[in-house]
Amino acid sequence: MGHQAQVYPHNDLLNLAYYHKGVVEKKEAESNSEAIGLDCMSCLIALAFSVEAIANFVGFKSIAEWNERASYKEKMAVLGKNLGFEFDPSTEPYSTLQILKTIRDQMAHGKPIVTKAEISDREALRHAMASPWDEHLTPEFAKTAFIQVKLFETMLLELAKIPLMDTLTSGSVVWVET
């Protein structure tokens, strides 16, 4: 008896993002801001990774010559051409996806930032020490980004005519007659 397994990482990444979004929402409900920025960061990282995993999944399922090693921009262009949409970073959900891609690149390819400034108070010091992605480490952005990624996923699946059941990681038994 043989087995067949289908592992689709976009599900795991979206589940990870959903988990961290839930942590953020719980902390918000409890007025607990301890490390909430880190929870938002985890959510955004998972979302950024999930966007490319969703693109790879839909490309794999719907485009014969899909190249998962192509650049992000190339993948979005190929998906758009084949499925009938334009990746326009001035409109949603694409503007949020572009922010997530920028955040992902800034974190993944993190470079030291050295600044020199006259610091007169704690707020000025905090501003001088800010990372490029800090402005997006808010519960509001994390929740909005989650919604936009899910809208993108739904749109791609509908355009590619991929049923939701066909997106799930699964395994099955394959009977082999001997």
Residue, then its C-alpha position, 0 to 999 in steps of 0.5 A: m500500500g502506497h501513500q501520497a502526501q501533499v504539503y502546502p506551506h501557505n496553510d501553515l504560514l497563514n495559521l501561524a499569522y492567524y495565531h499571532k493575530g489572535v495573541v495581539e487581539k487578546k492582548e488588546a482586549e486585556s489592555n496588555s501591551e507587553a511585547i505586543g510589537l513583537d507579536c505584531m512582528s511575528c504576525l507580519i513575518a508569517l503573512a509576508f512569507s504566506v503571500e509568496a507561498i500562496a503565489n507559489f501554490v497557485g502558480f504550481k497548480s495553474i501555470a504549466e511552466w511555473n518558476e518558484r525561483a523567480s523574483y516576487k515581482e516576476k511571480m506577481a506579473v506571471l500570475g496576473k497575466n495568466l489569471g487576469f489581474e494587475f498587481d497595482p501597488s497603489t490599490e488594495p490588497y496589493s499595497t498591503l502586500q507590497i508593504l509586507k514584502t518590503i518589511r520581509d526584505q528589510m528583516a531578512h536582509g537586515k543591515p546595521i543602521v548607524t545614526k548620529a544625532e543630538i538626543s535631548d529626551r527619551e522620545a528622540l532616542r526612541h525615534a533614533m533607534a527605530s527600525p524601518w518596519d517599526e511604524h507597521l508593528t501595530p495591532e491595527f496594521a497586523k489585523t488589516a494585513f491579515i485581512q488583505v492577505k486572505l482577500f488576495e488568497t481568495m481572489l487567486l483561488e477564485l481566478a485559478k478555479i482552485p477549490l478550497m479543499d484542494t488547498l489543504t495539506s493532506g495525505s491519502v492511501v493509494w492501493v496498488e494491485t499486485 
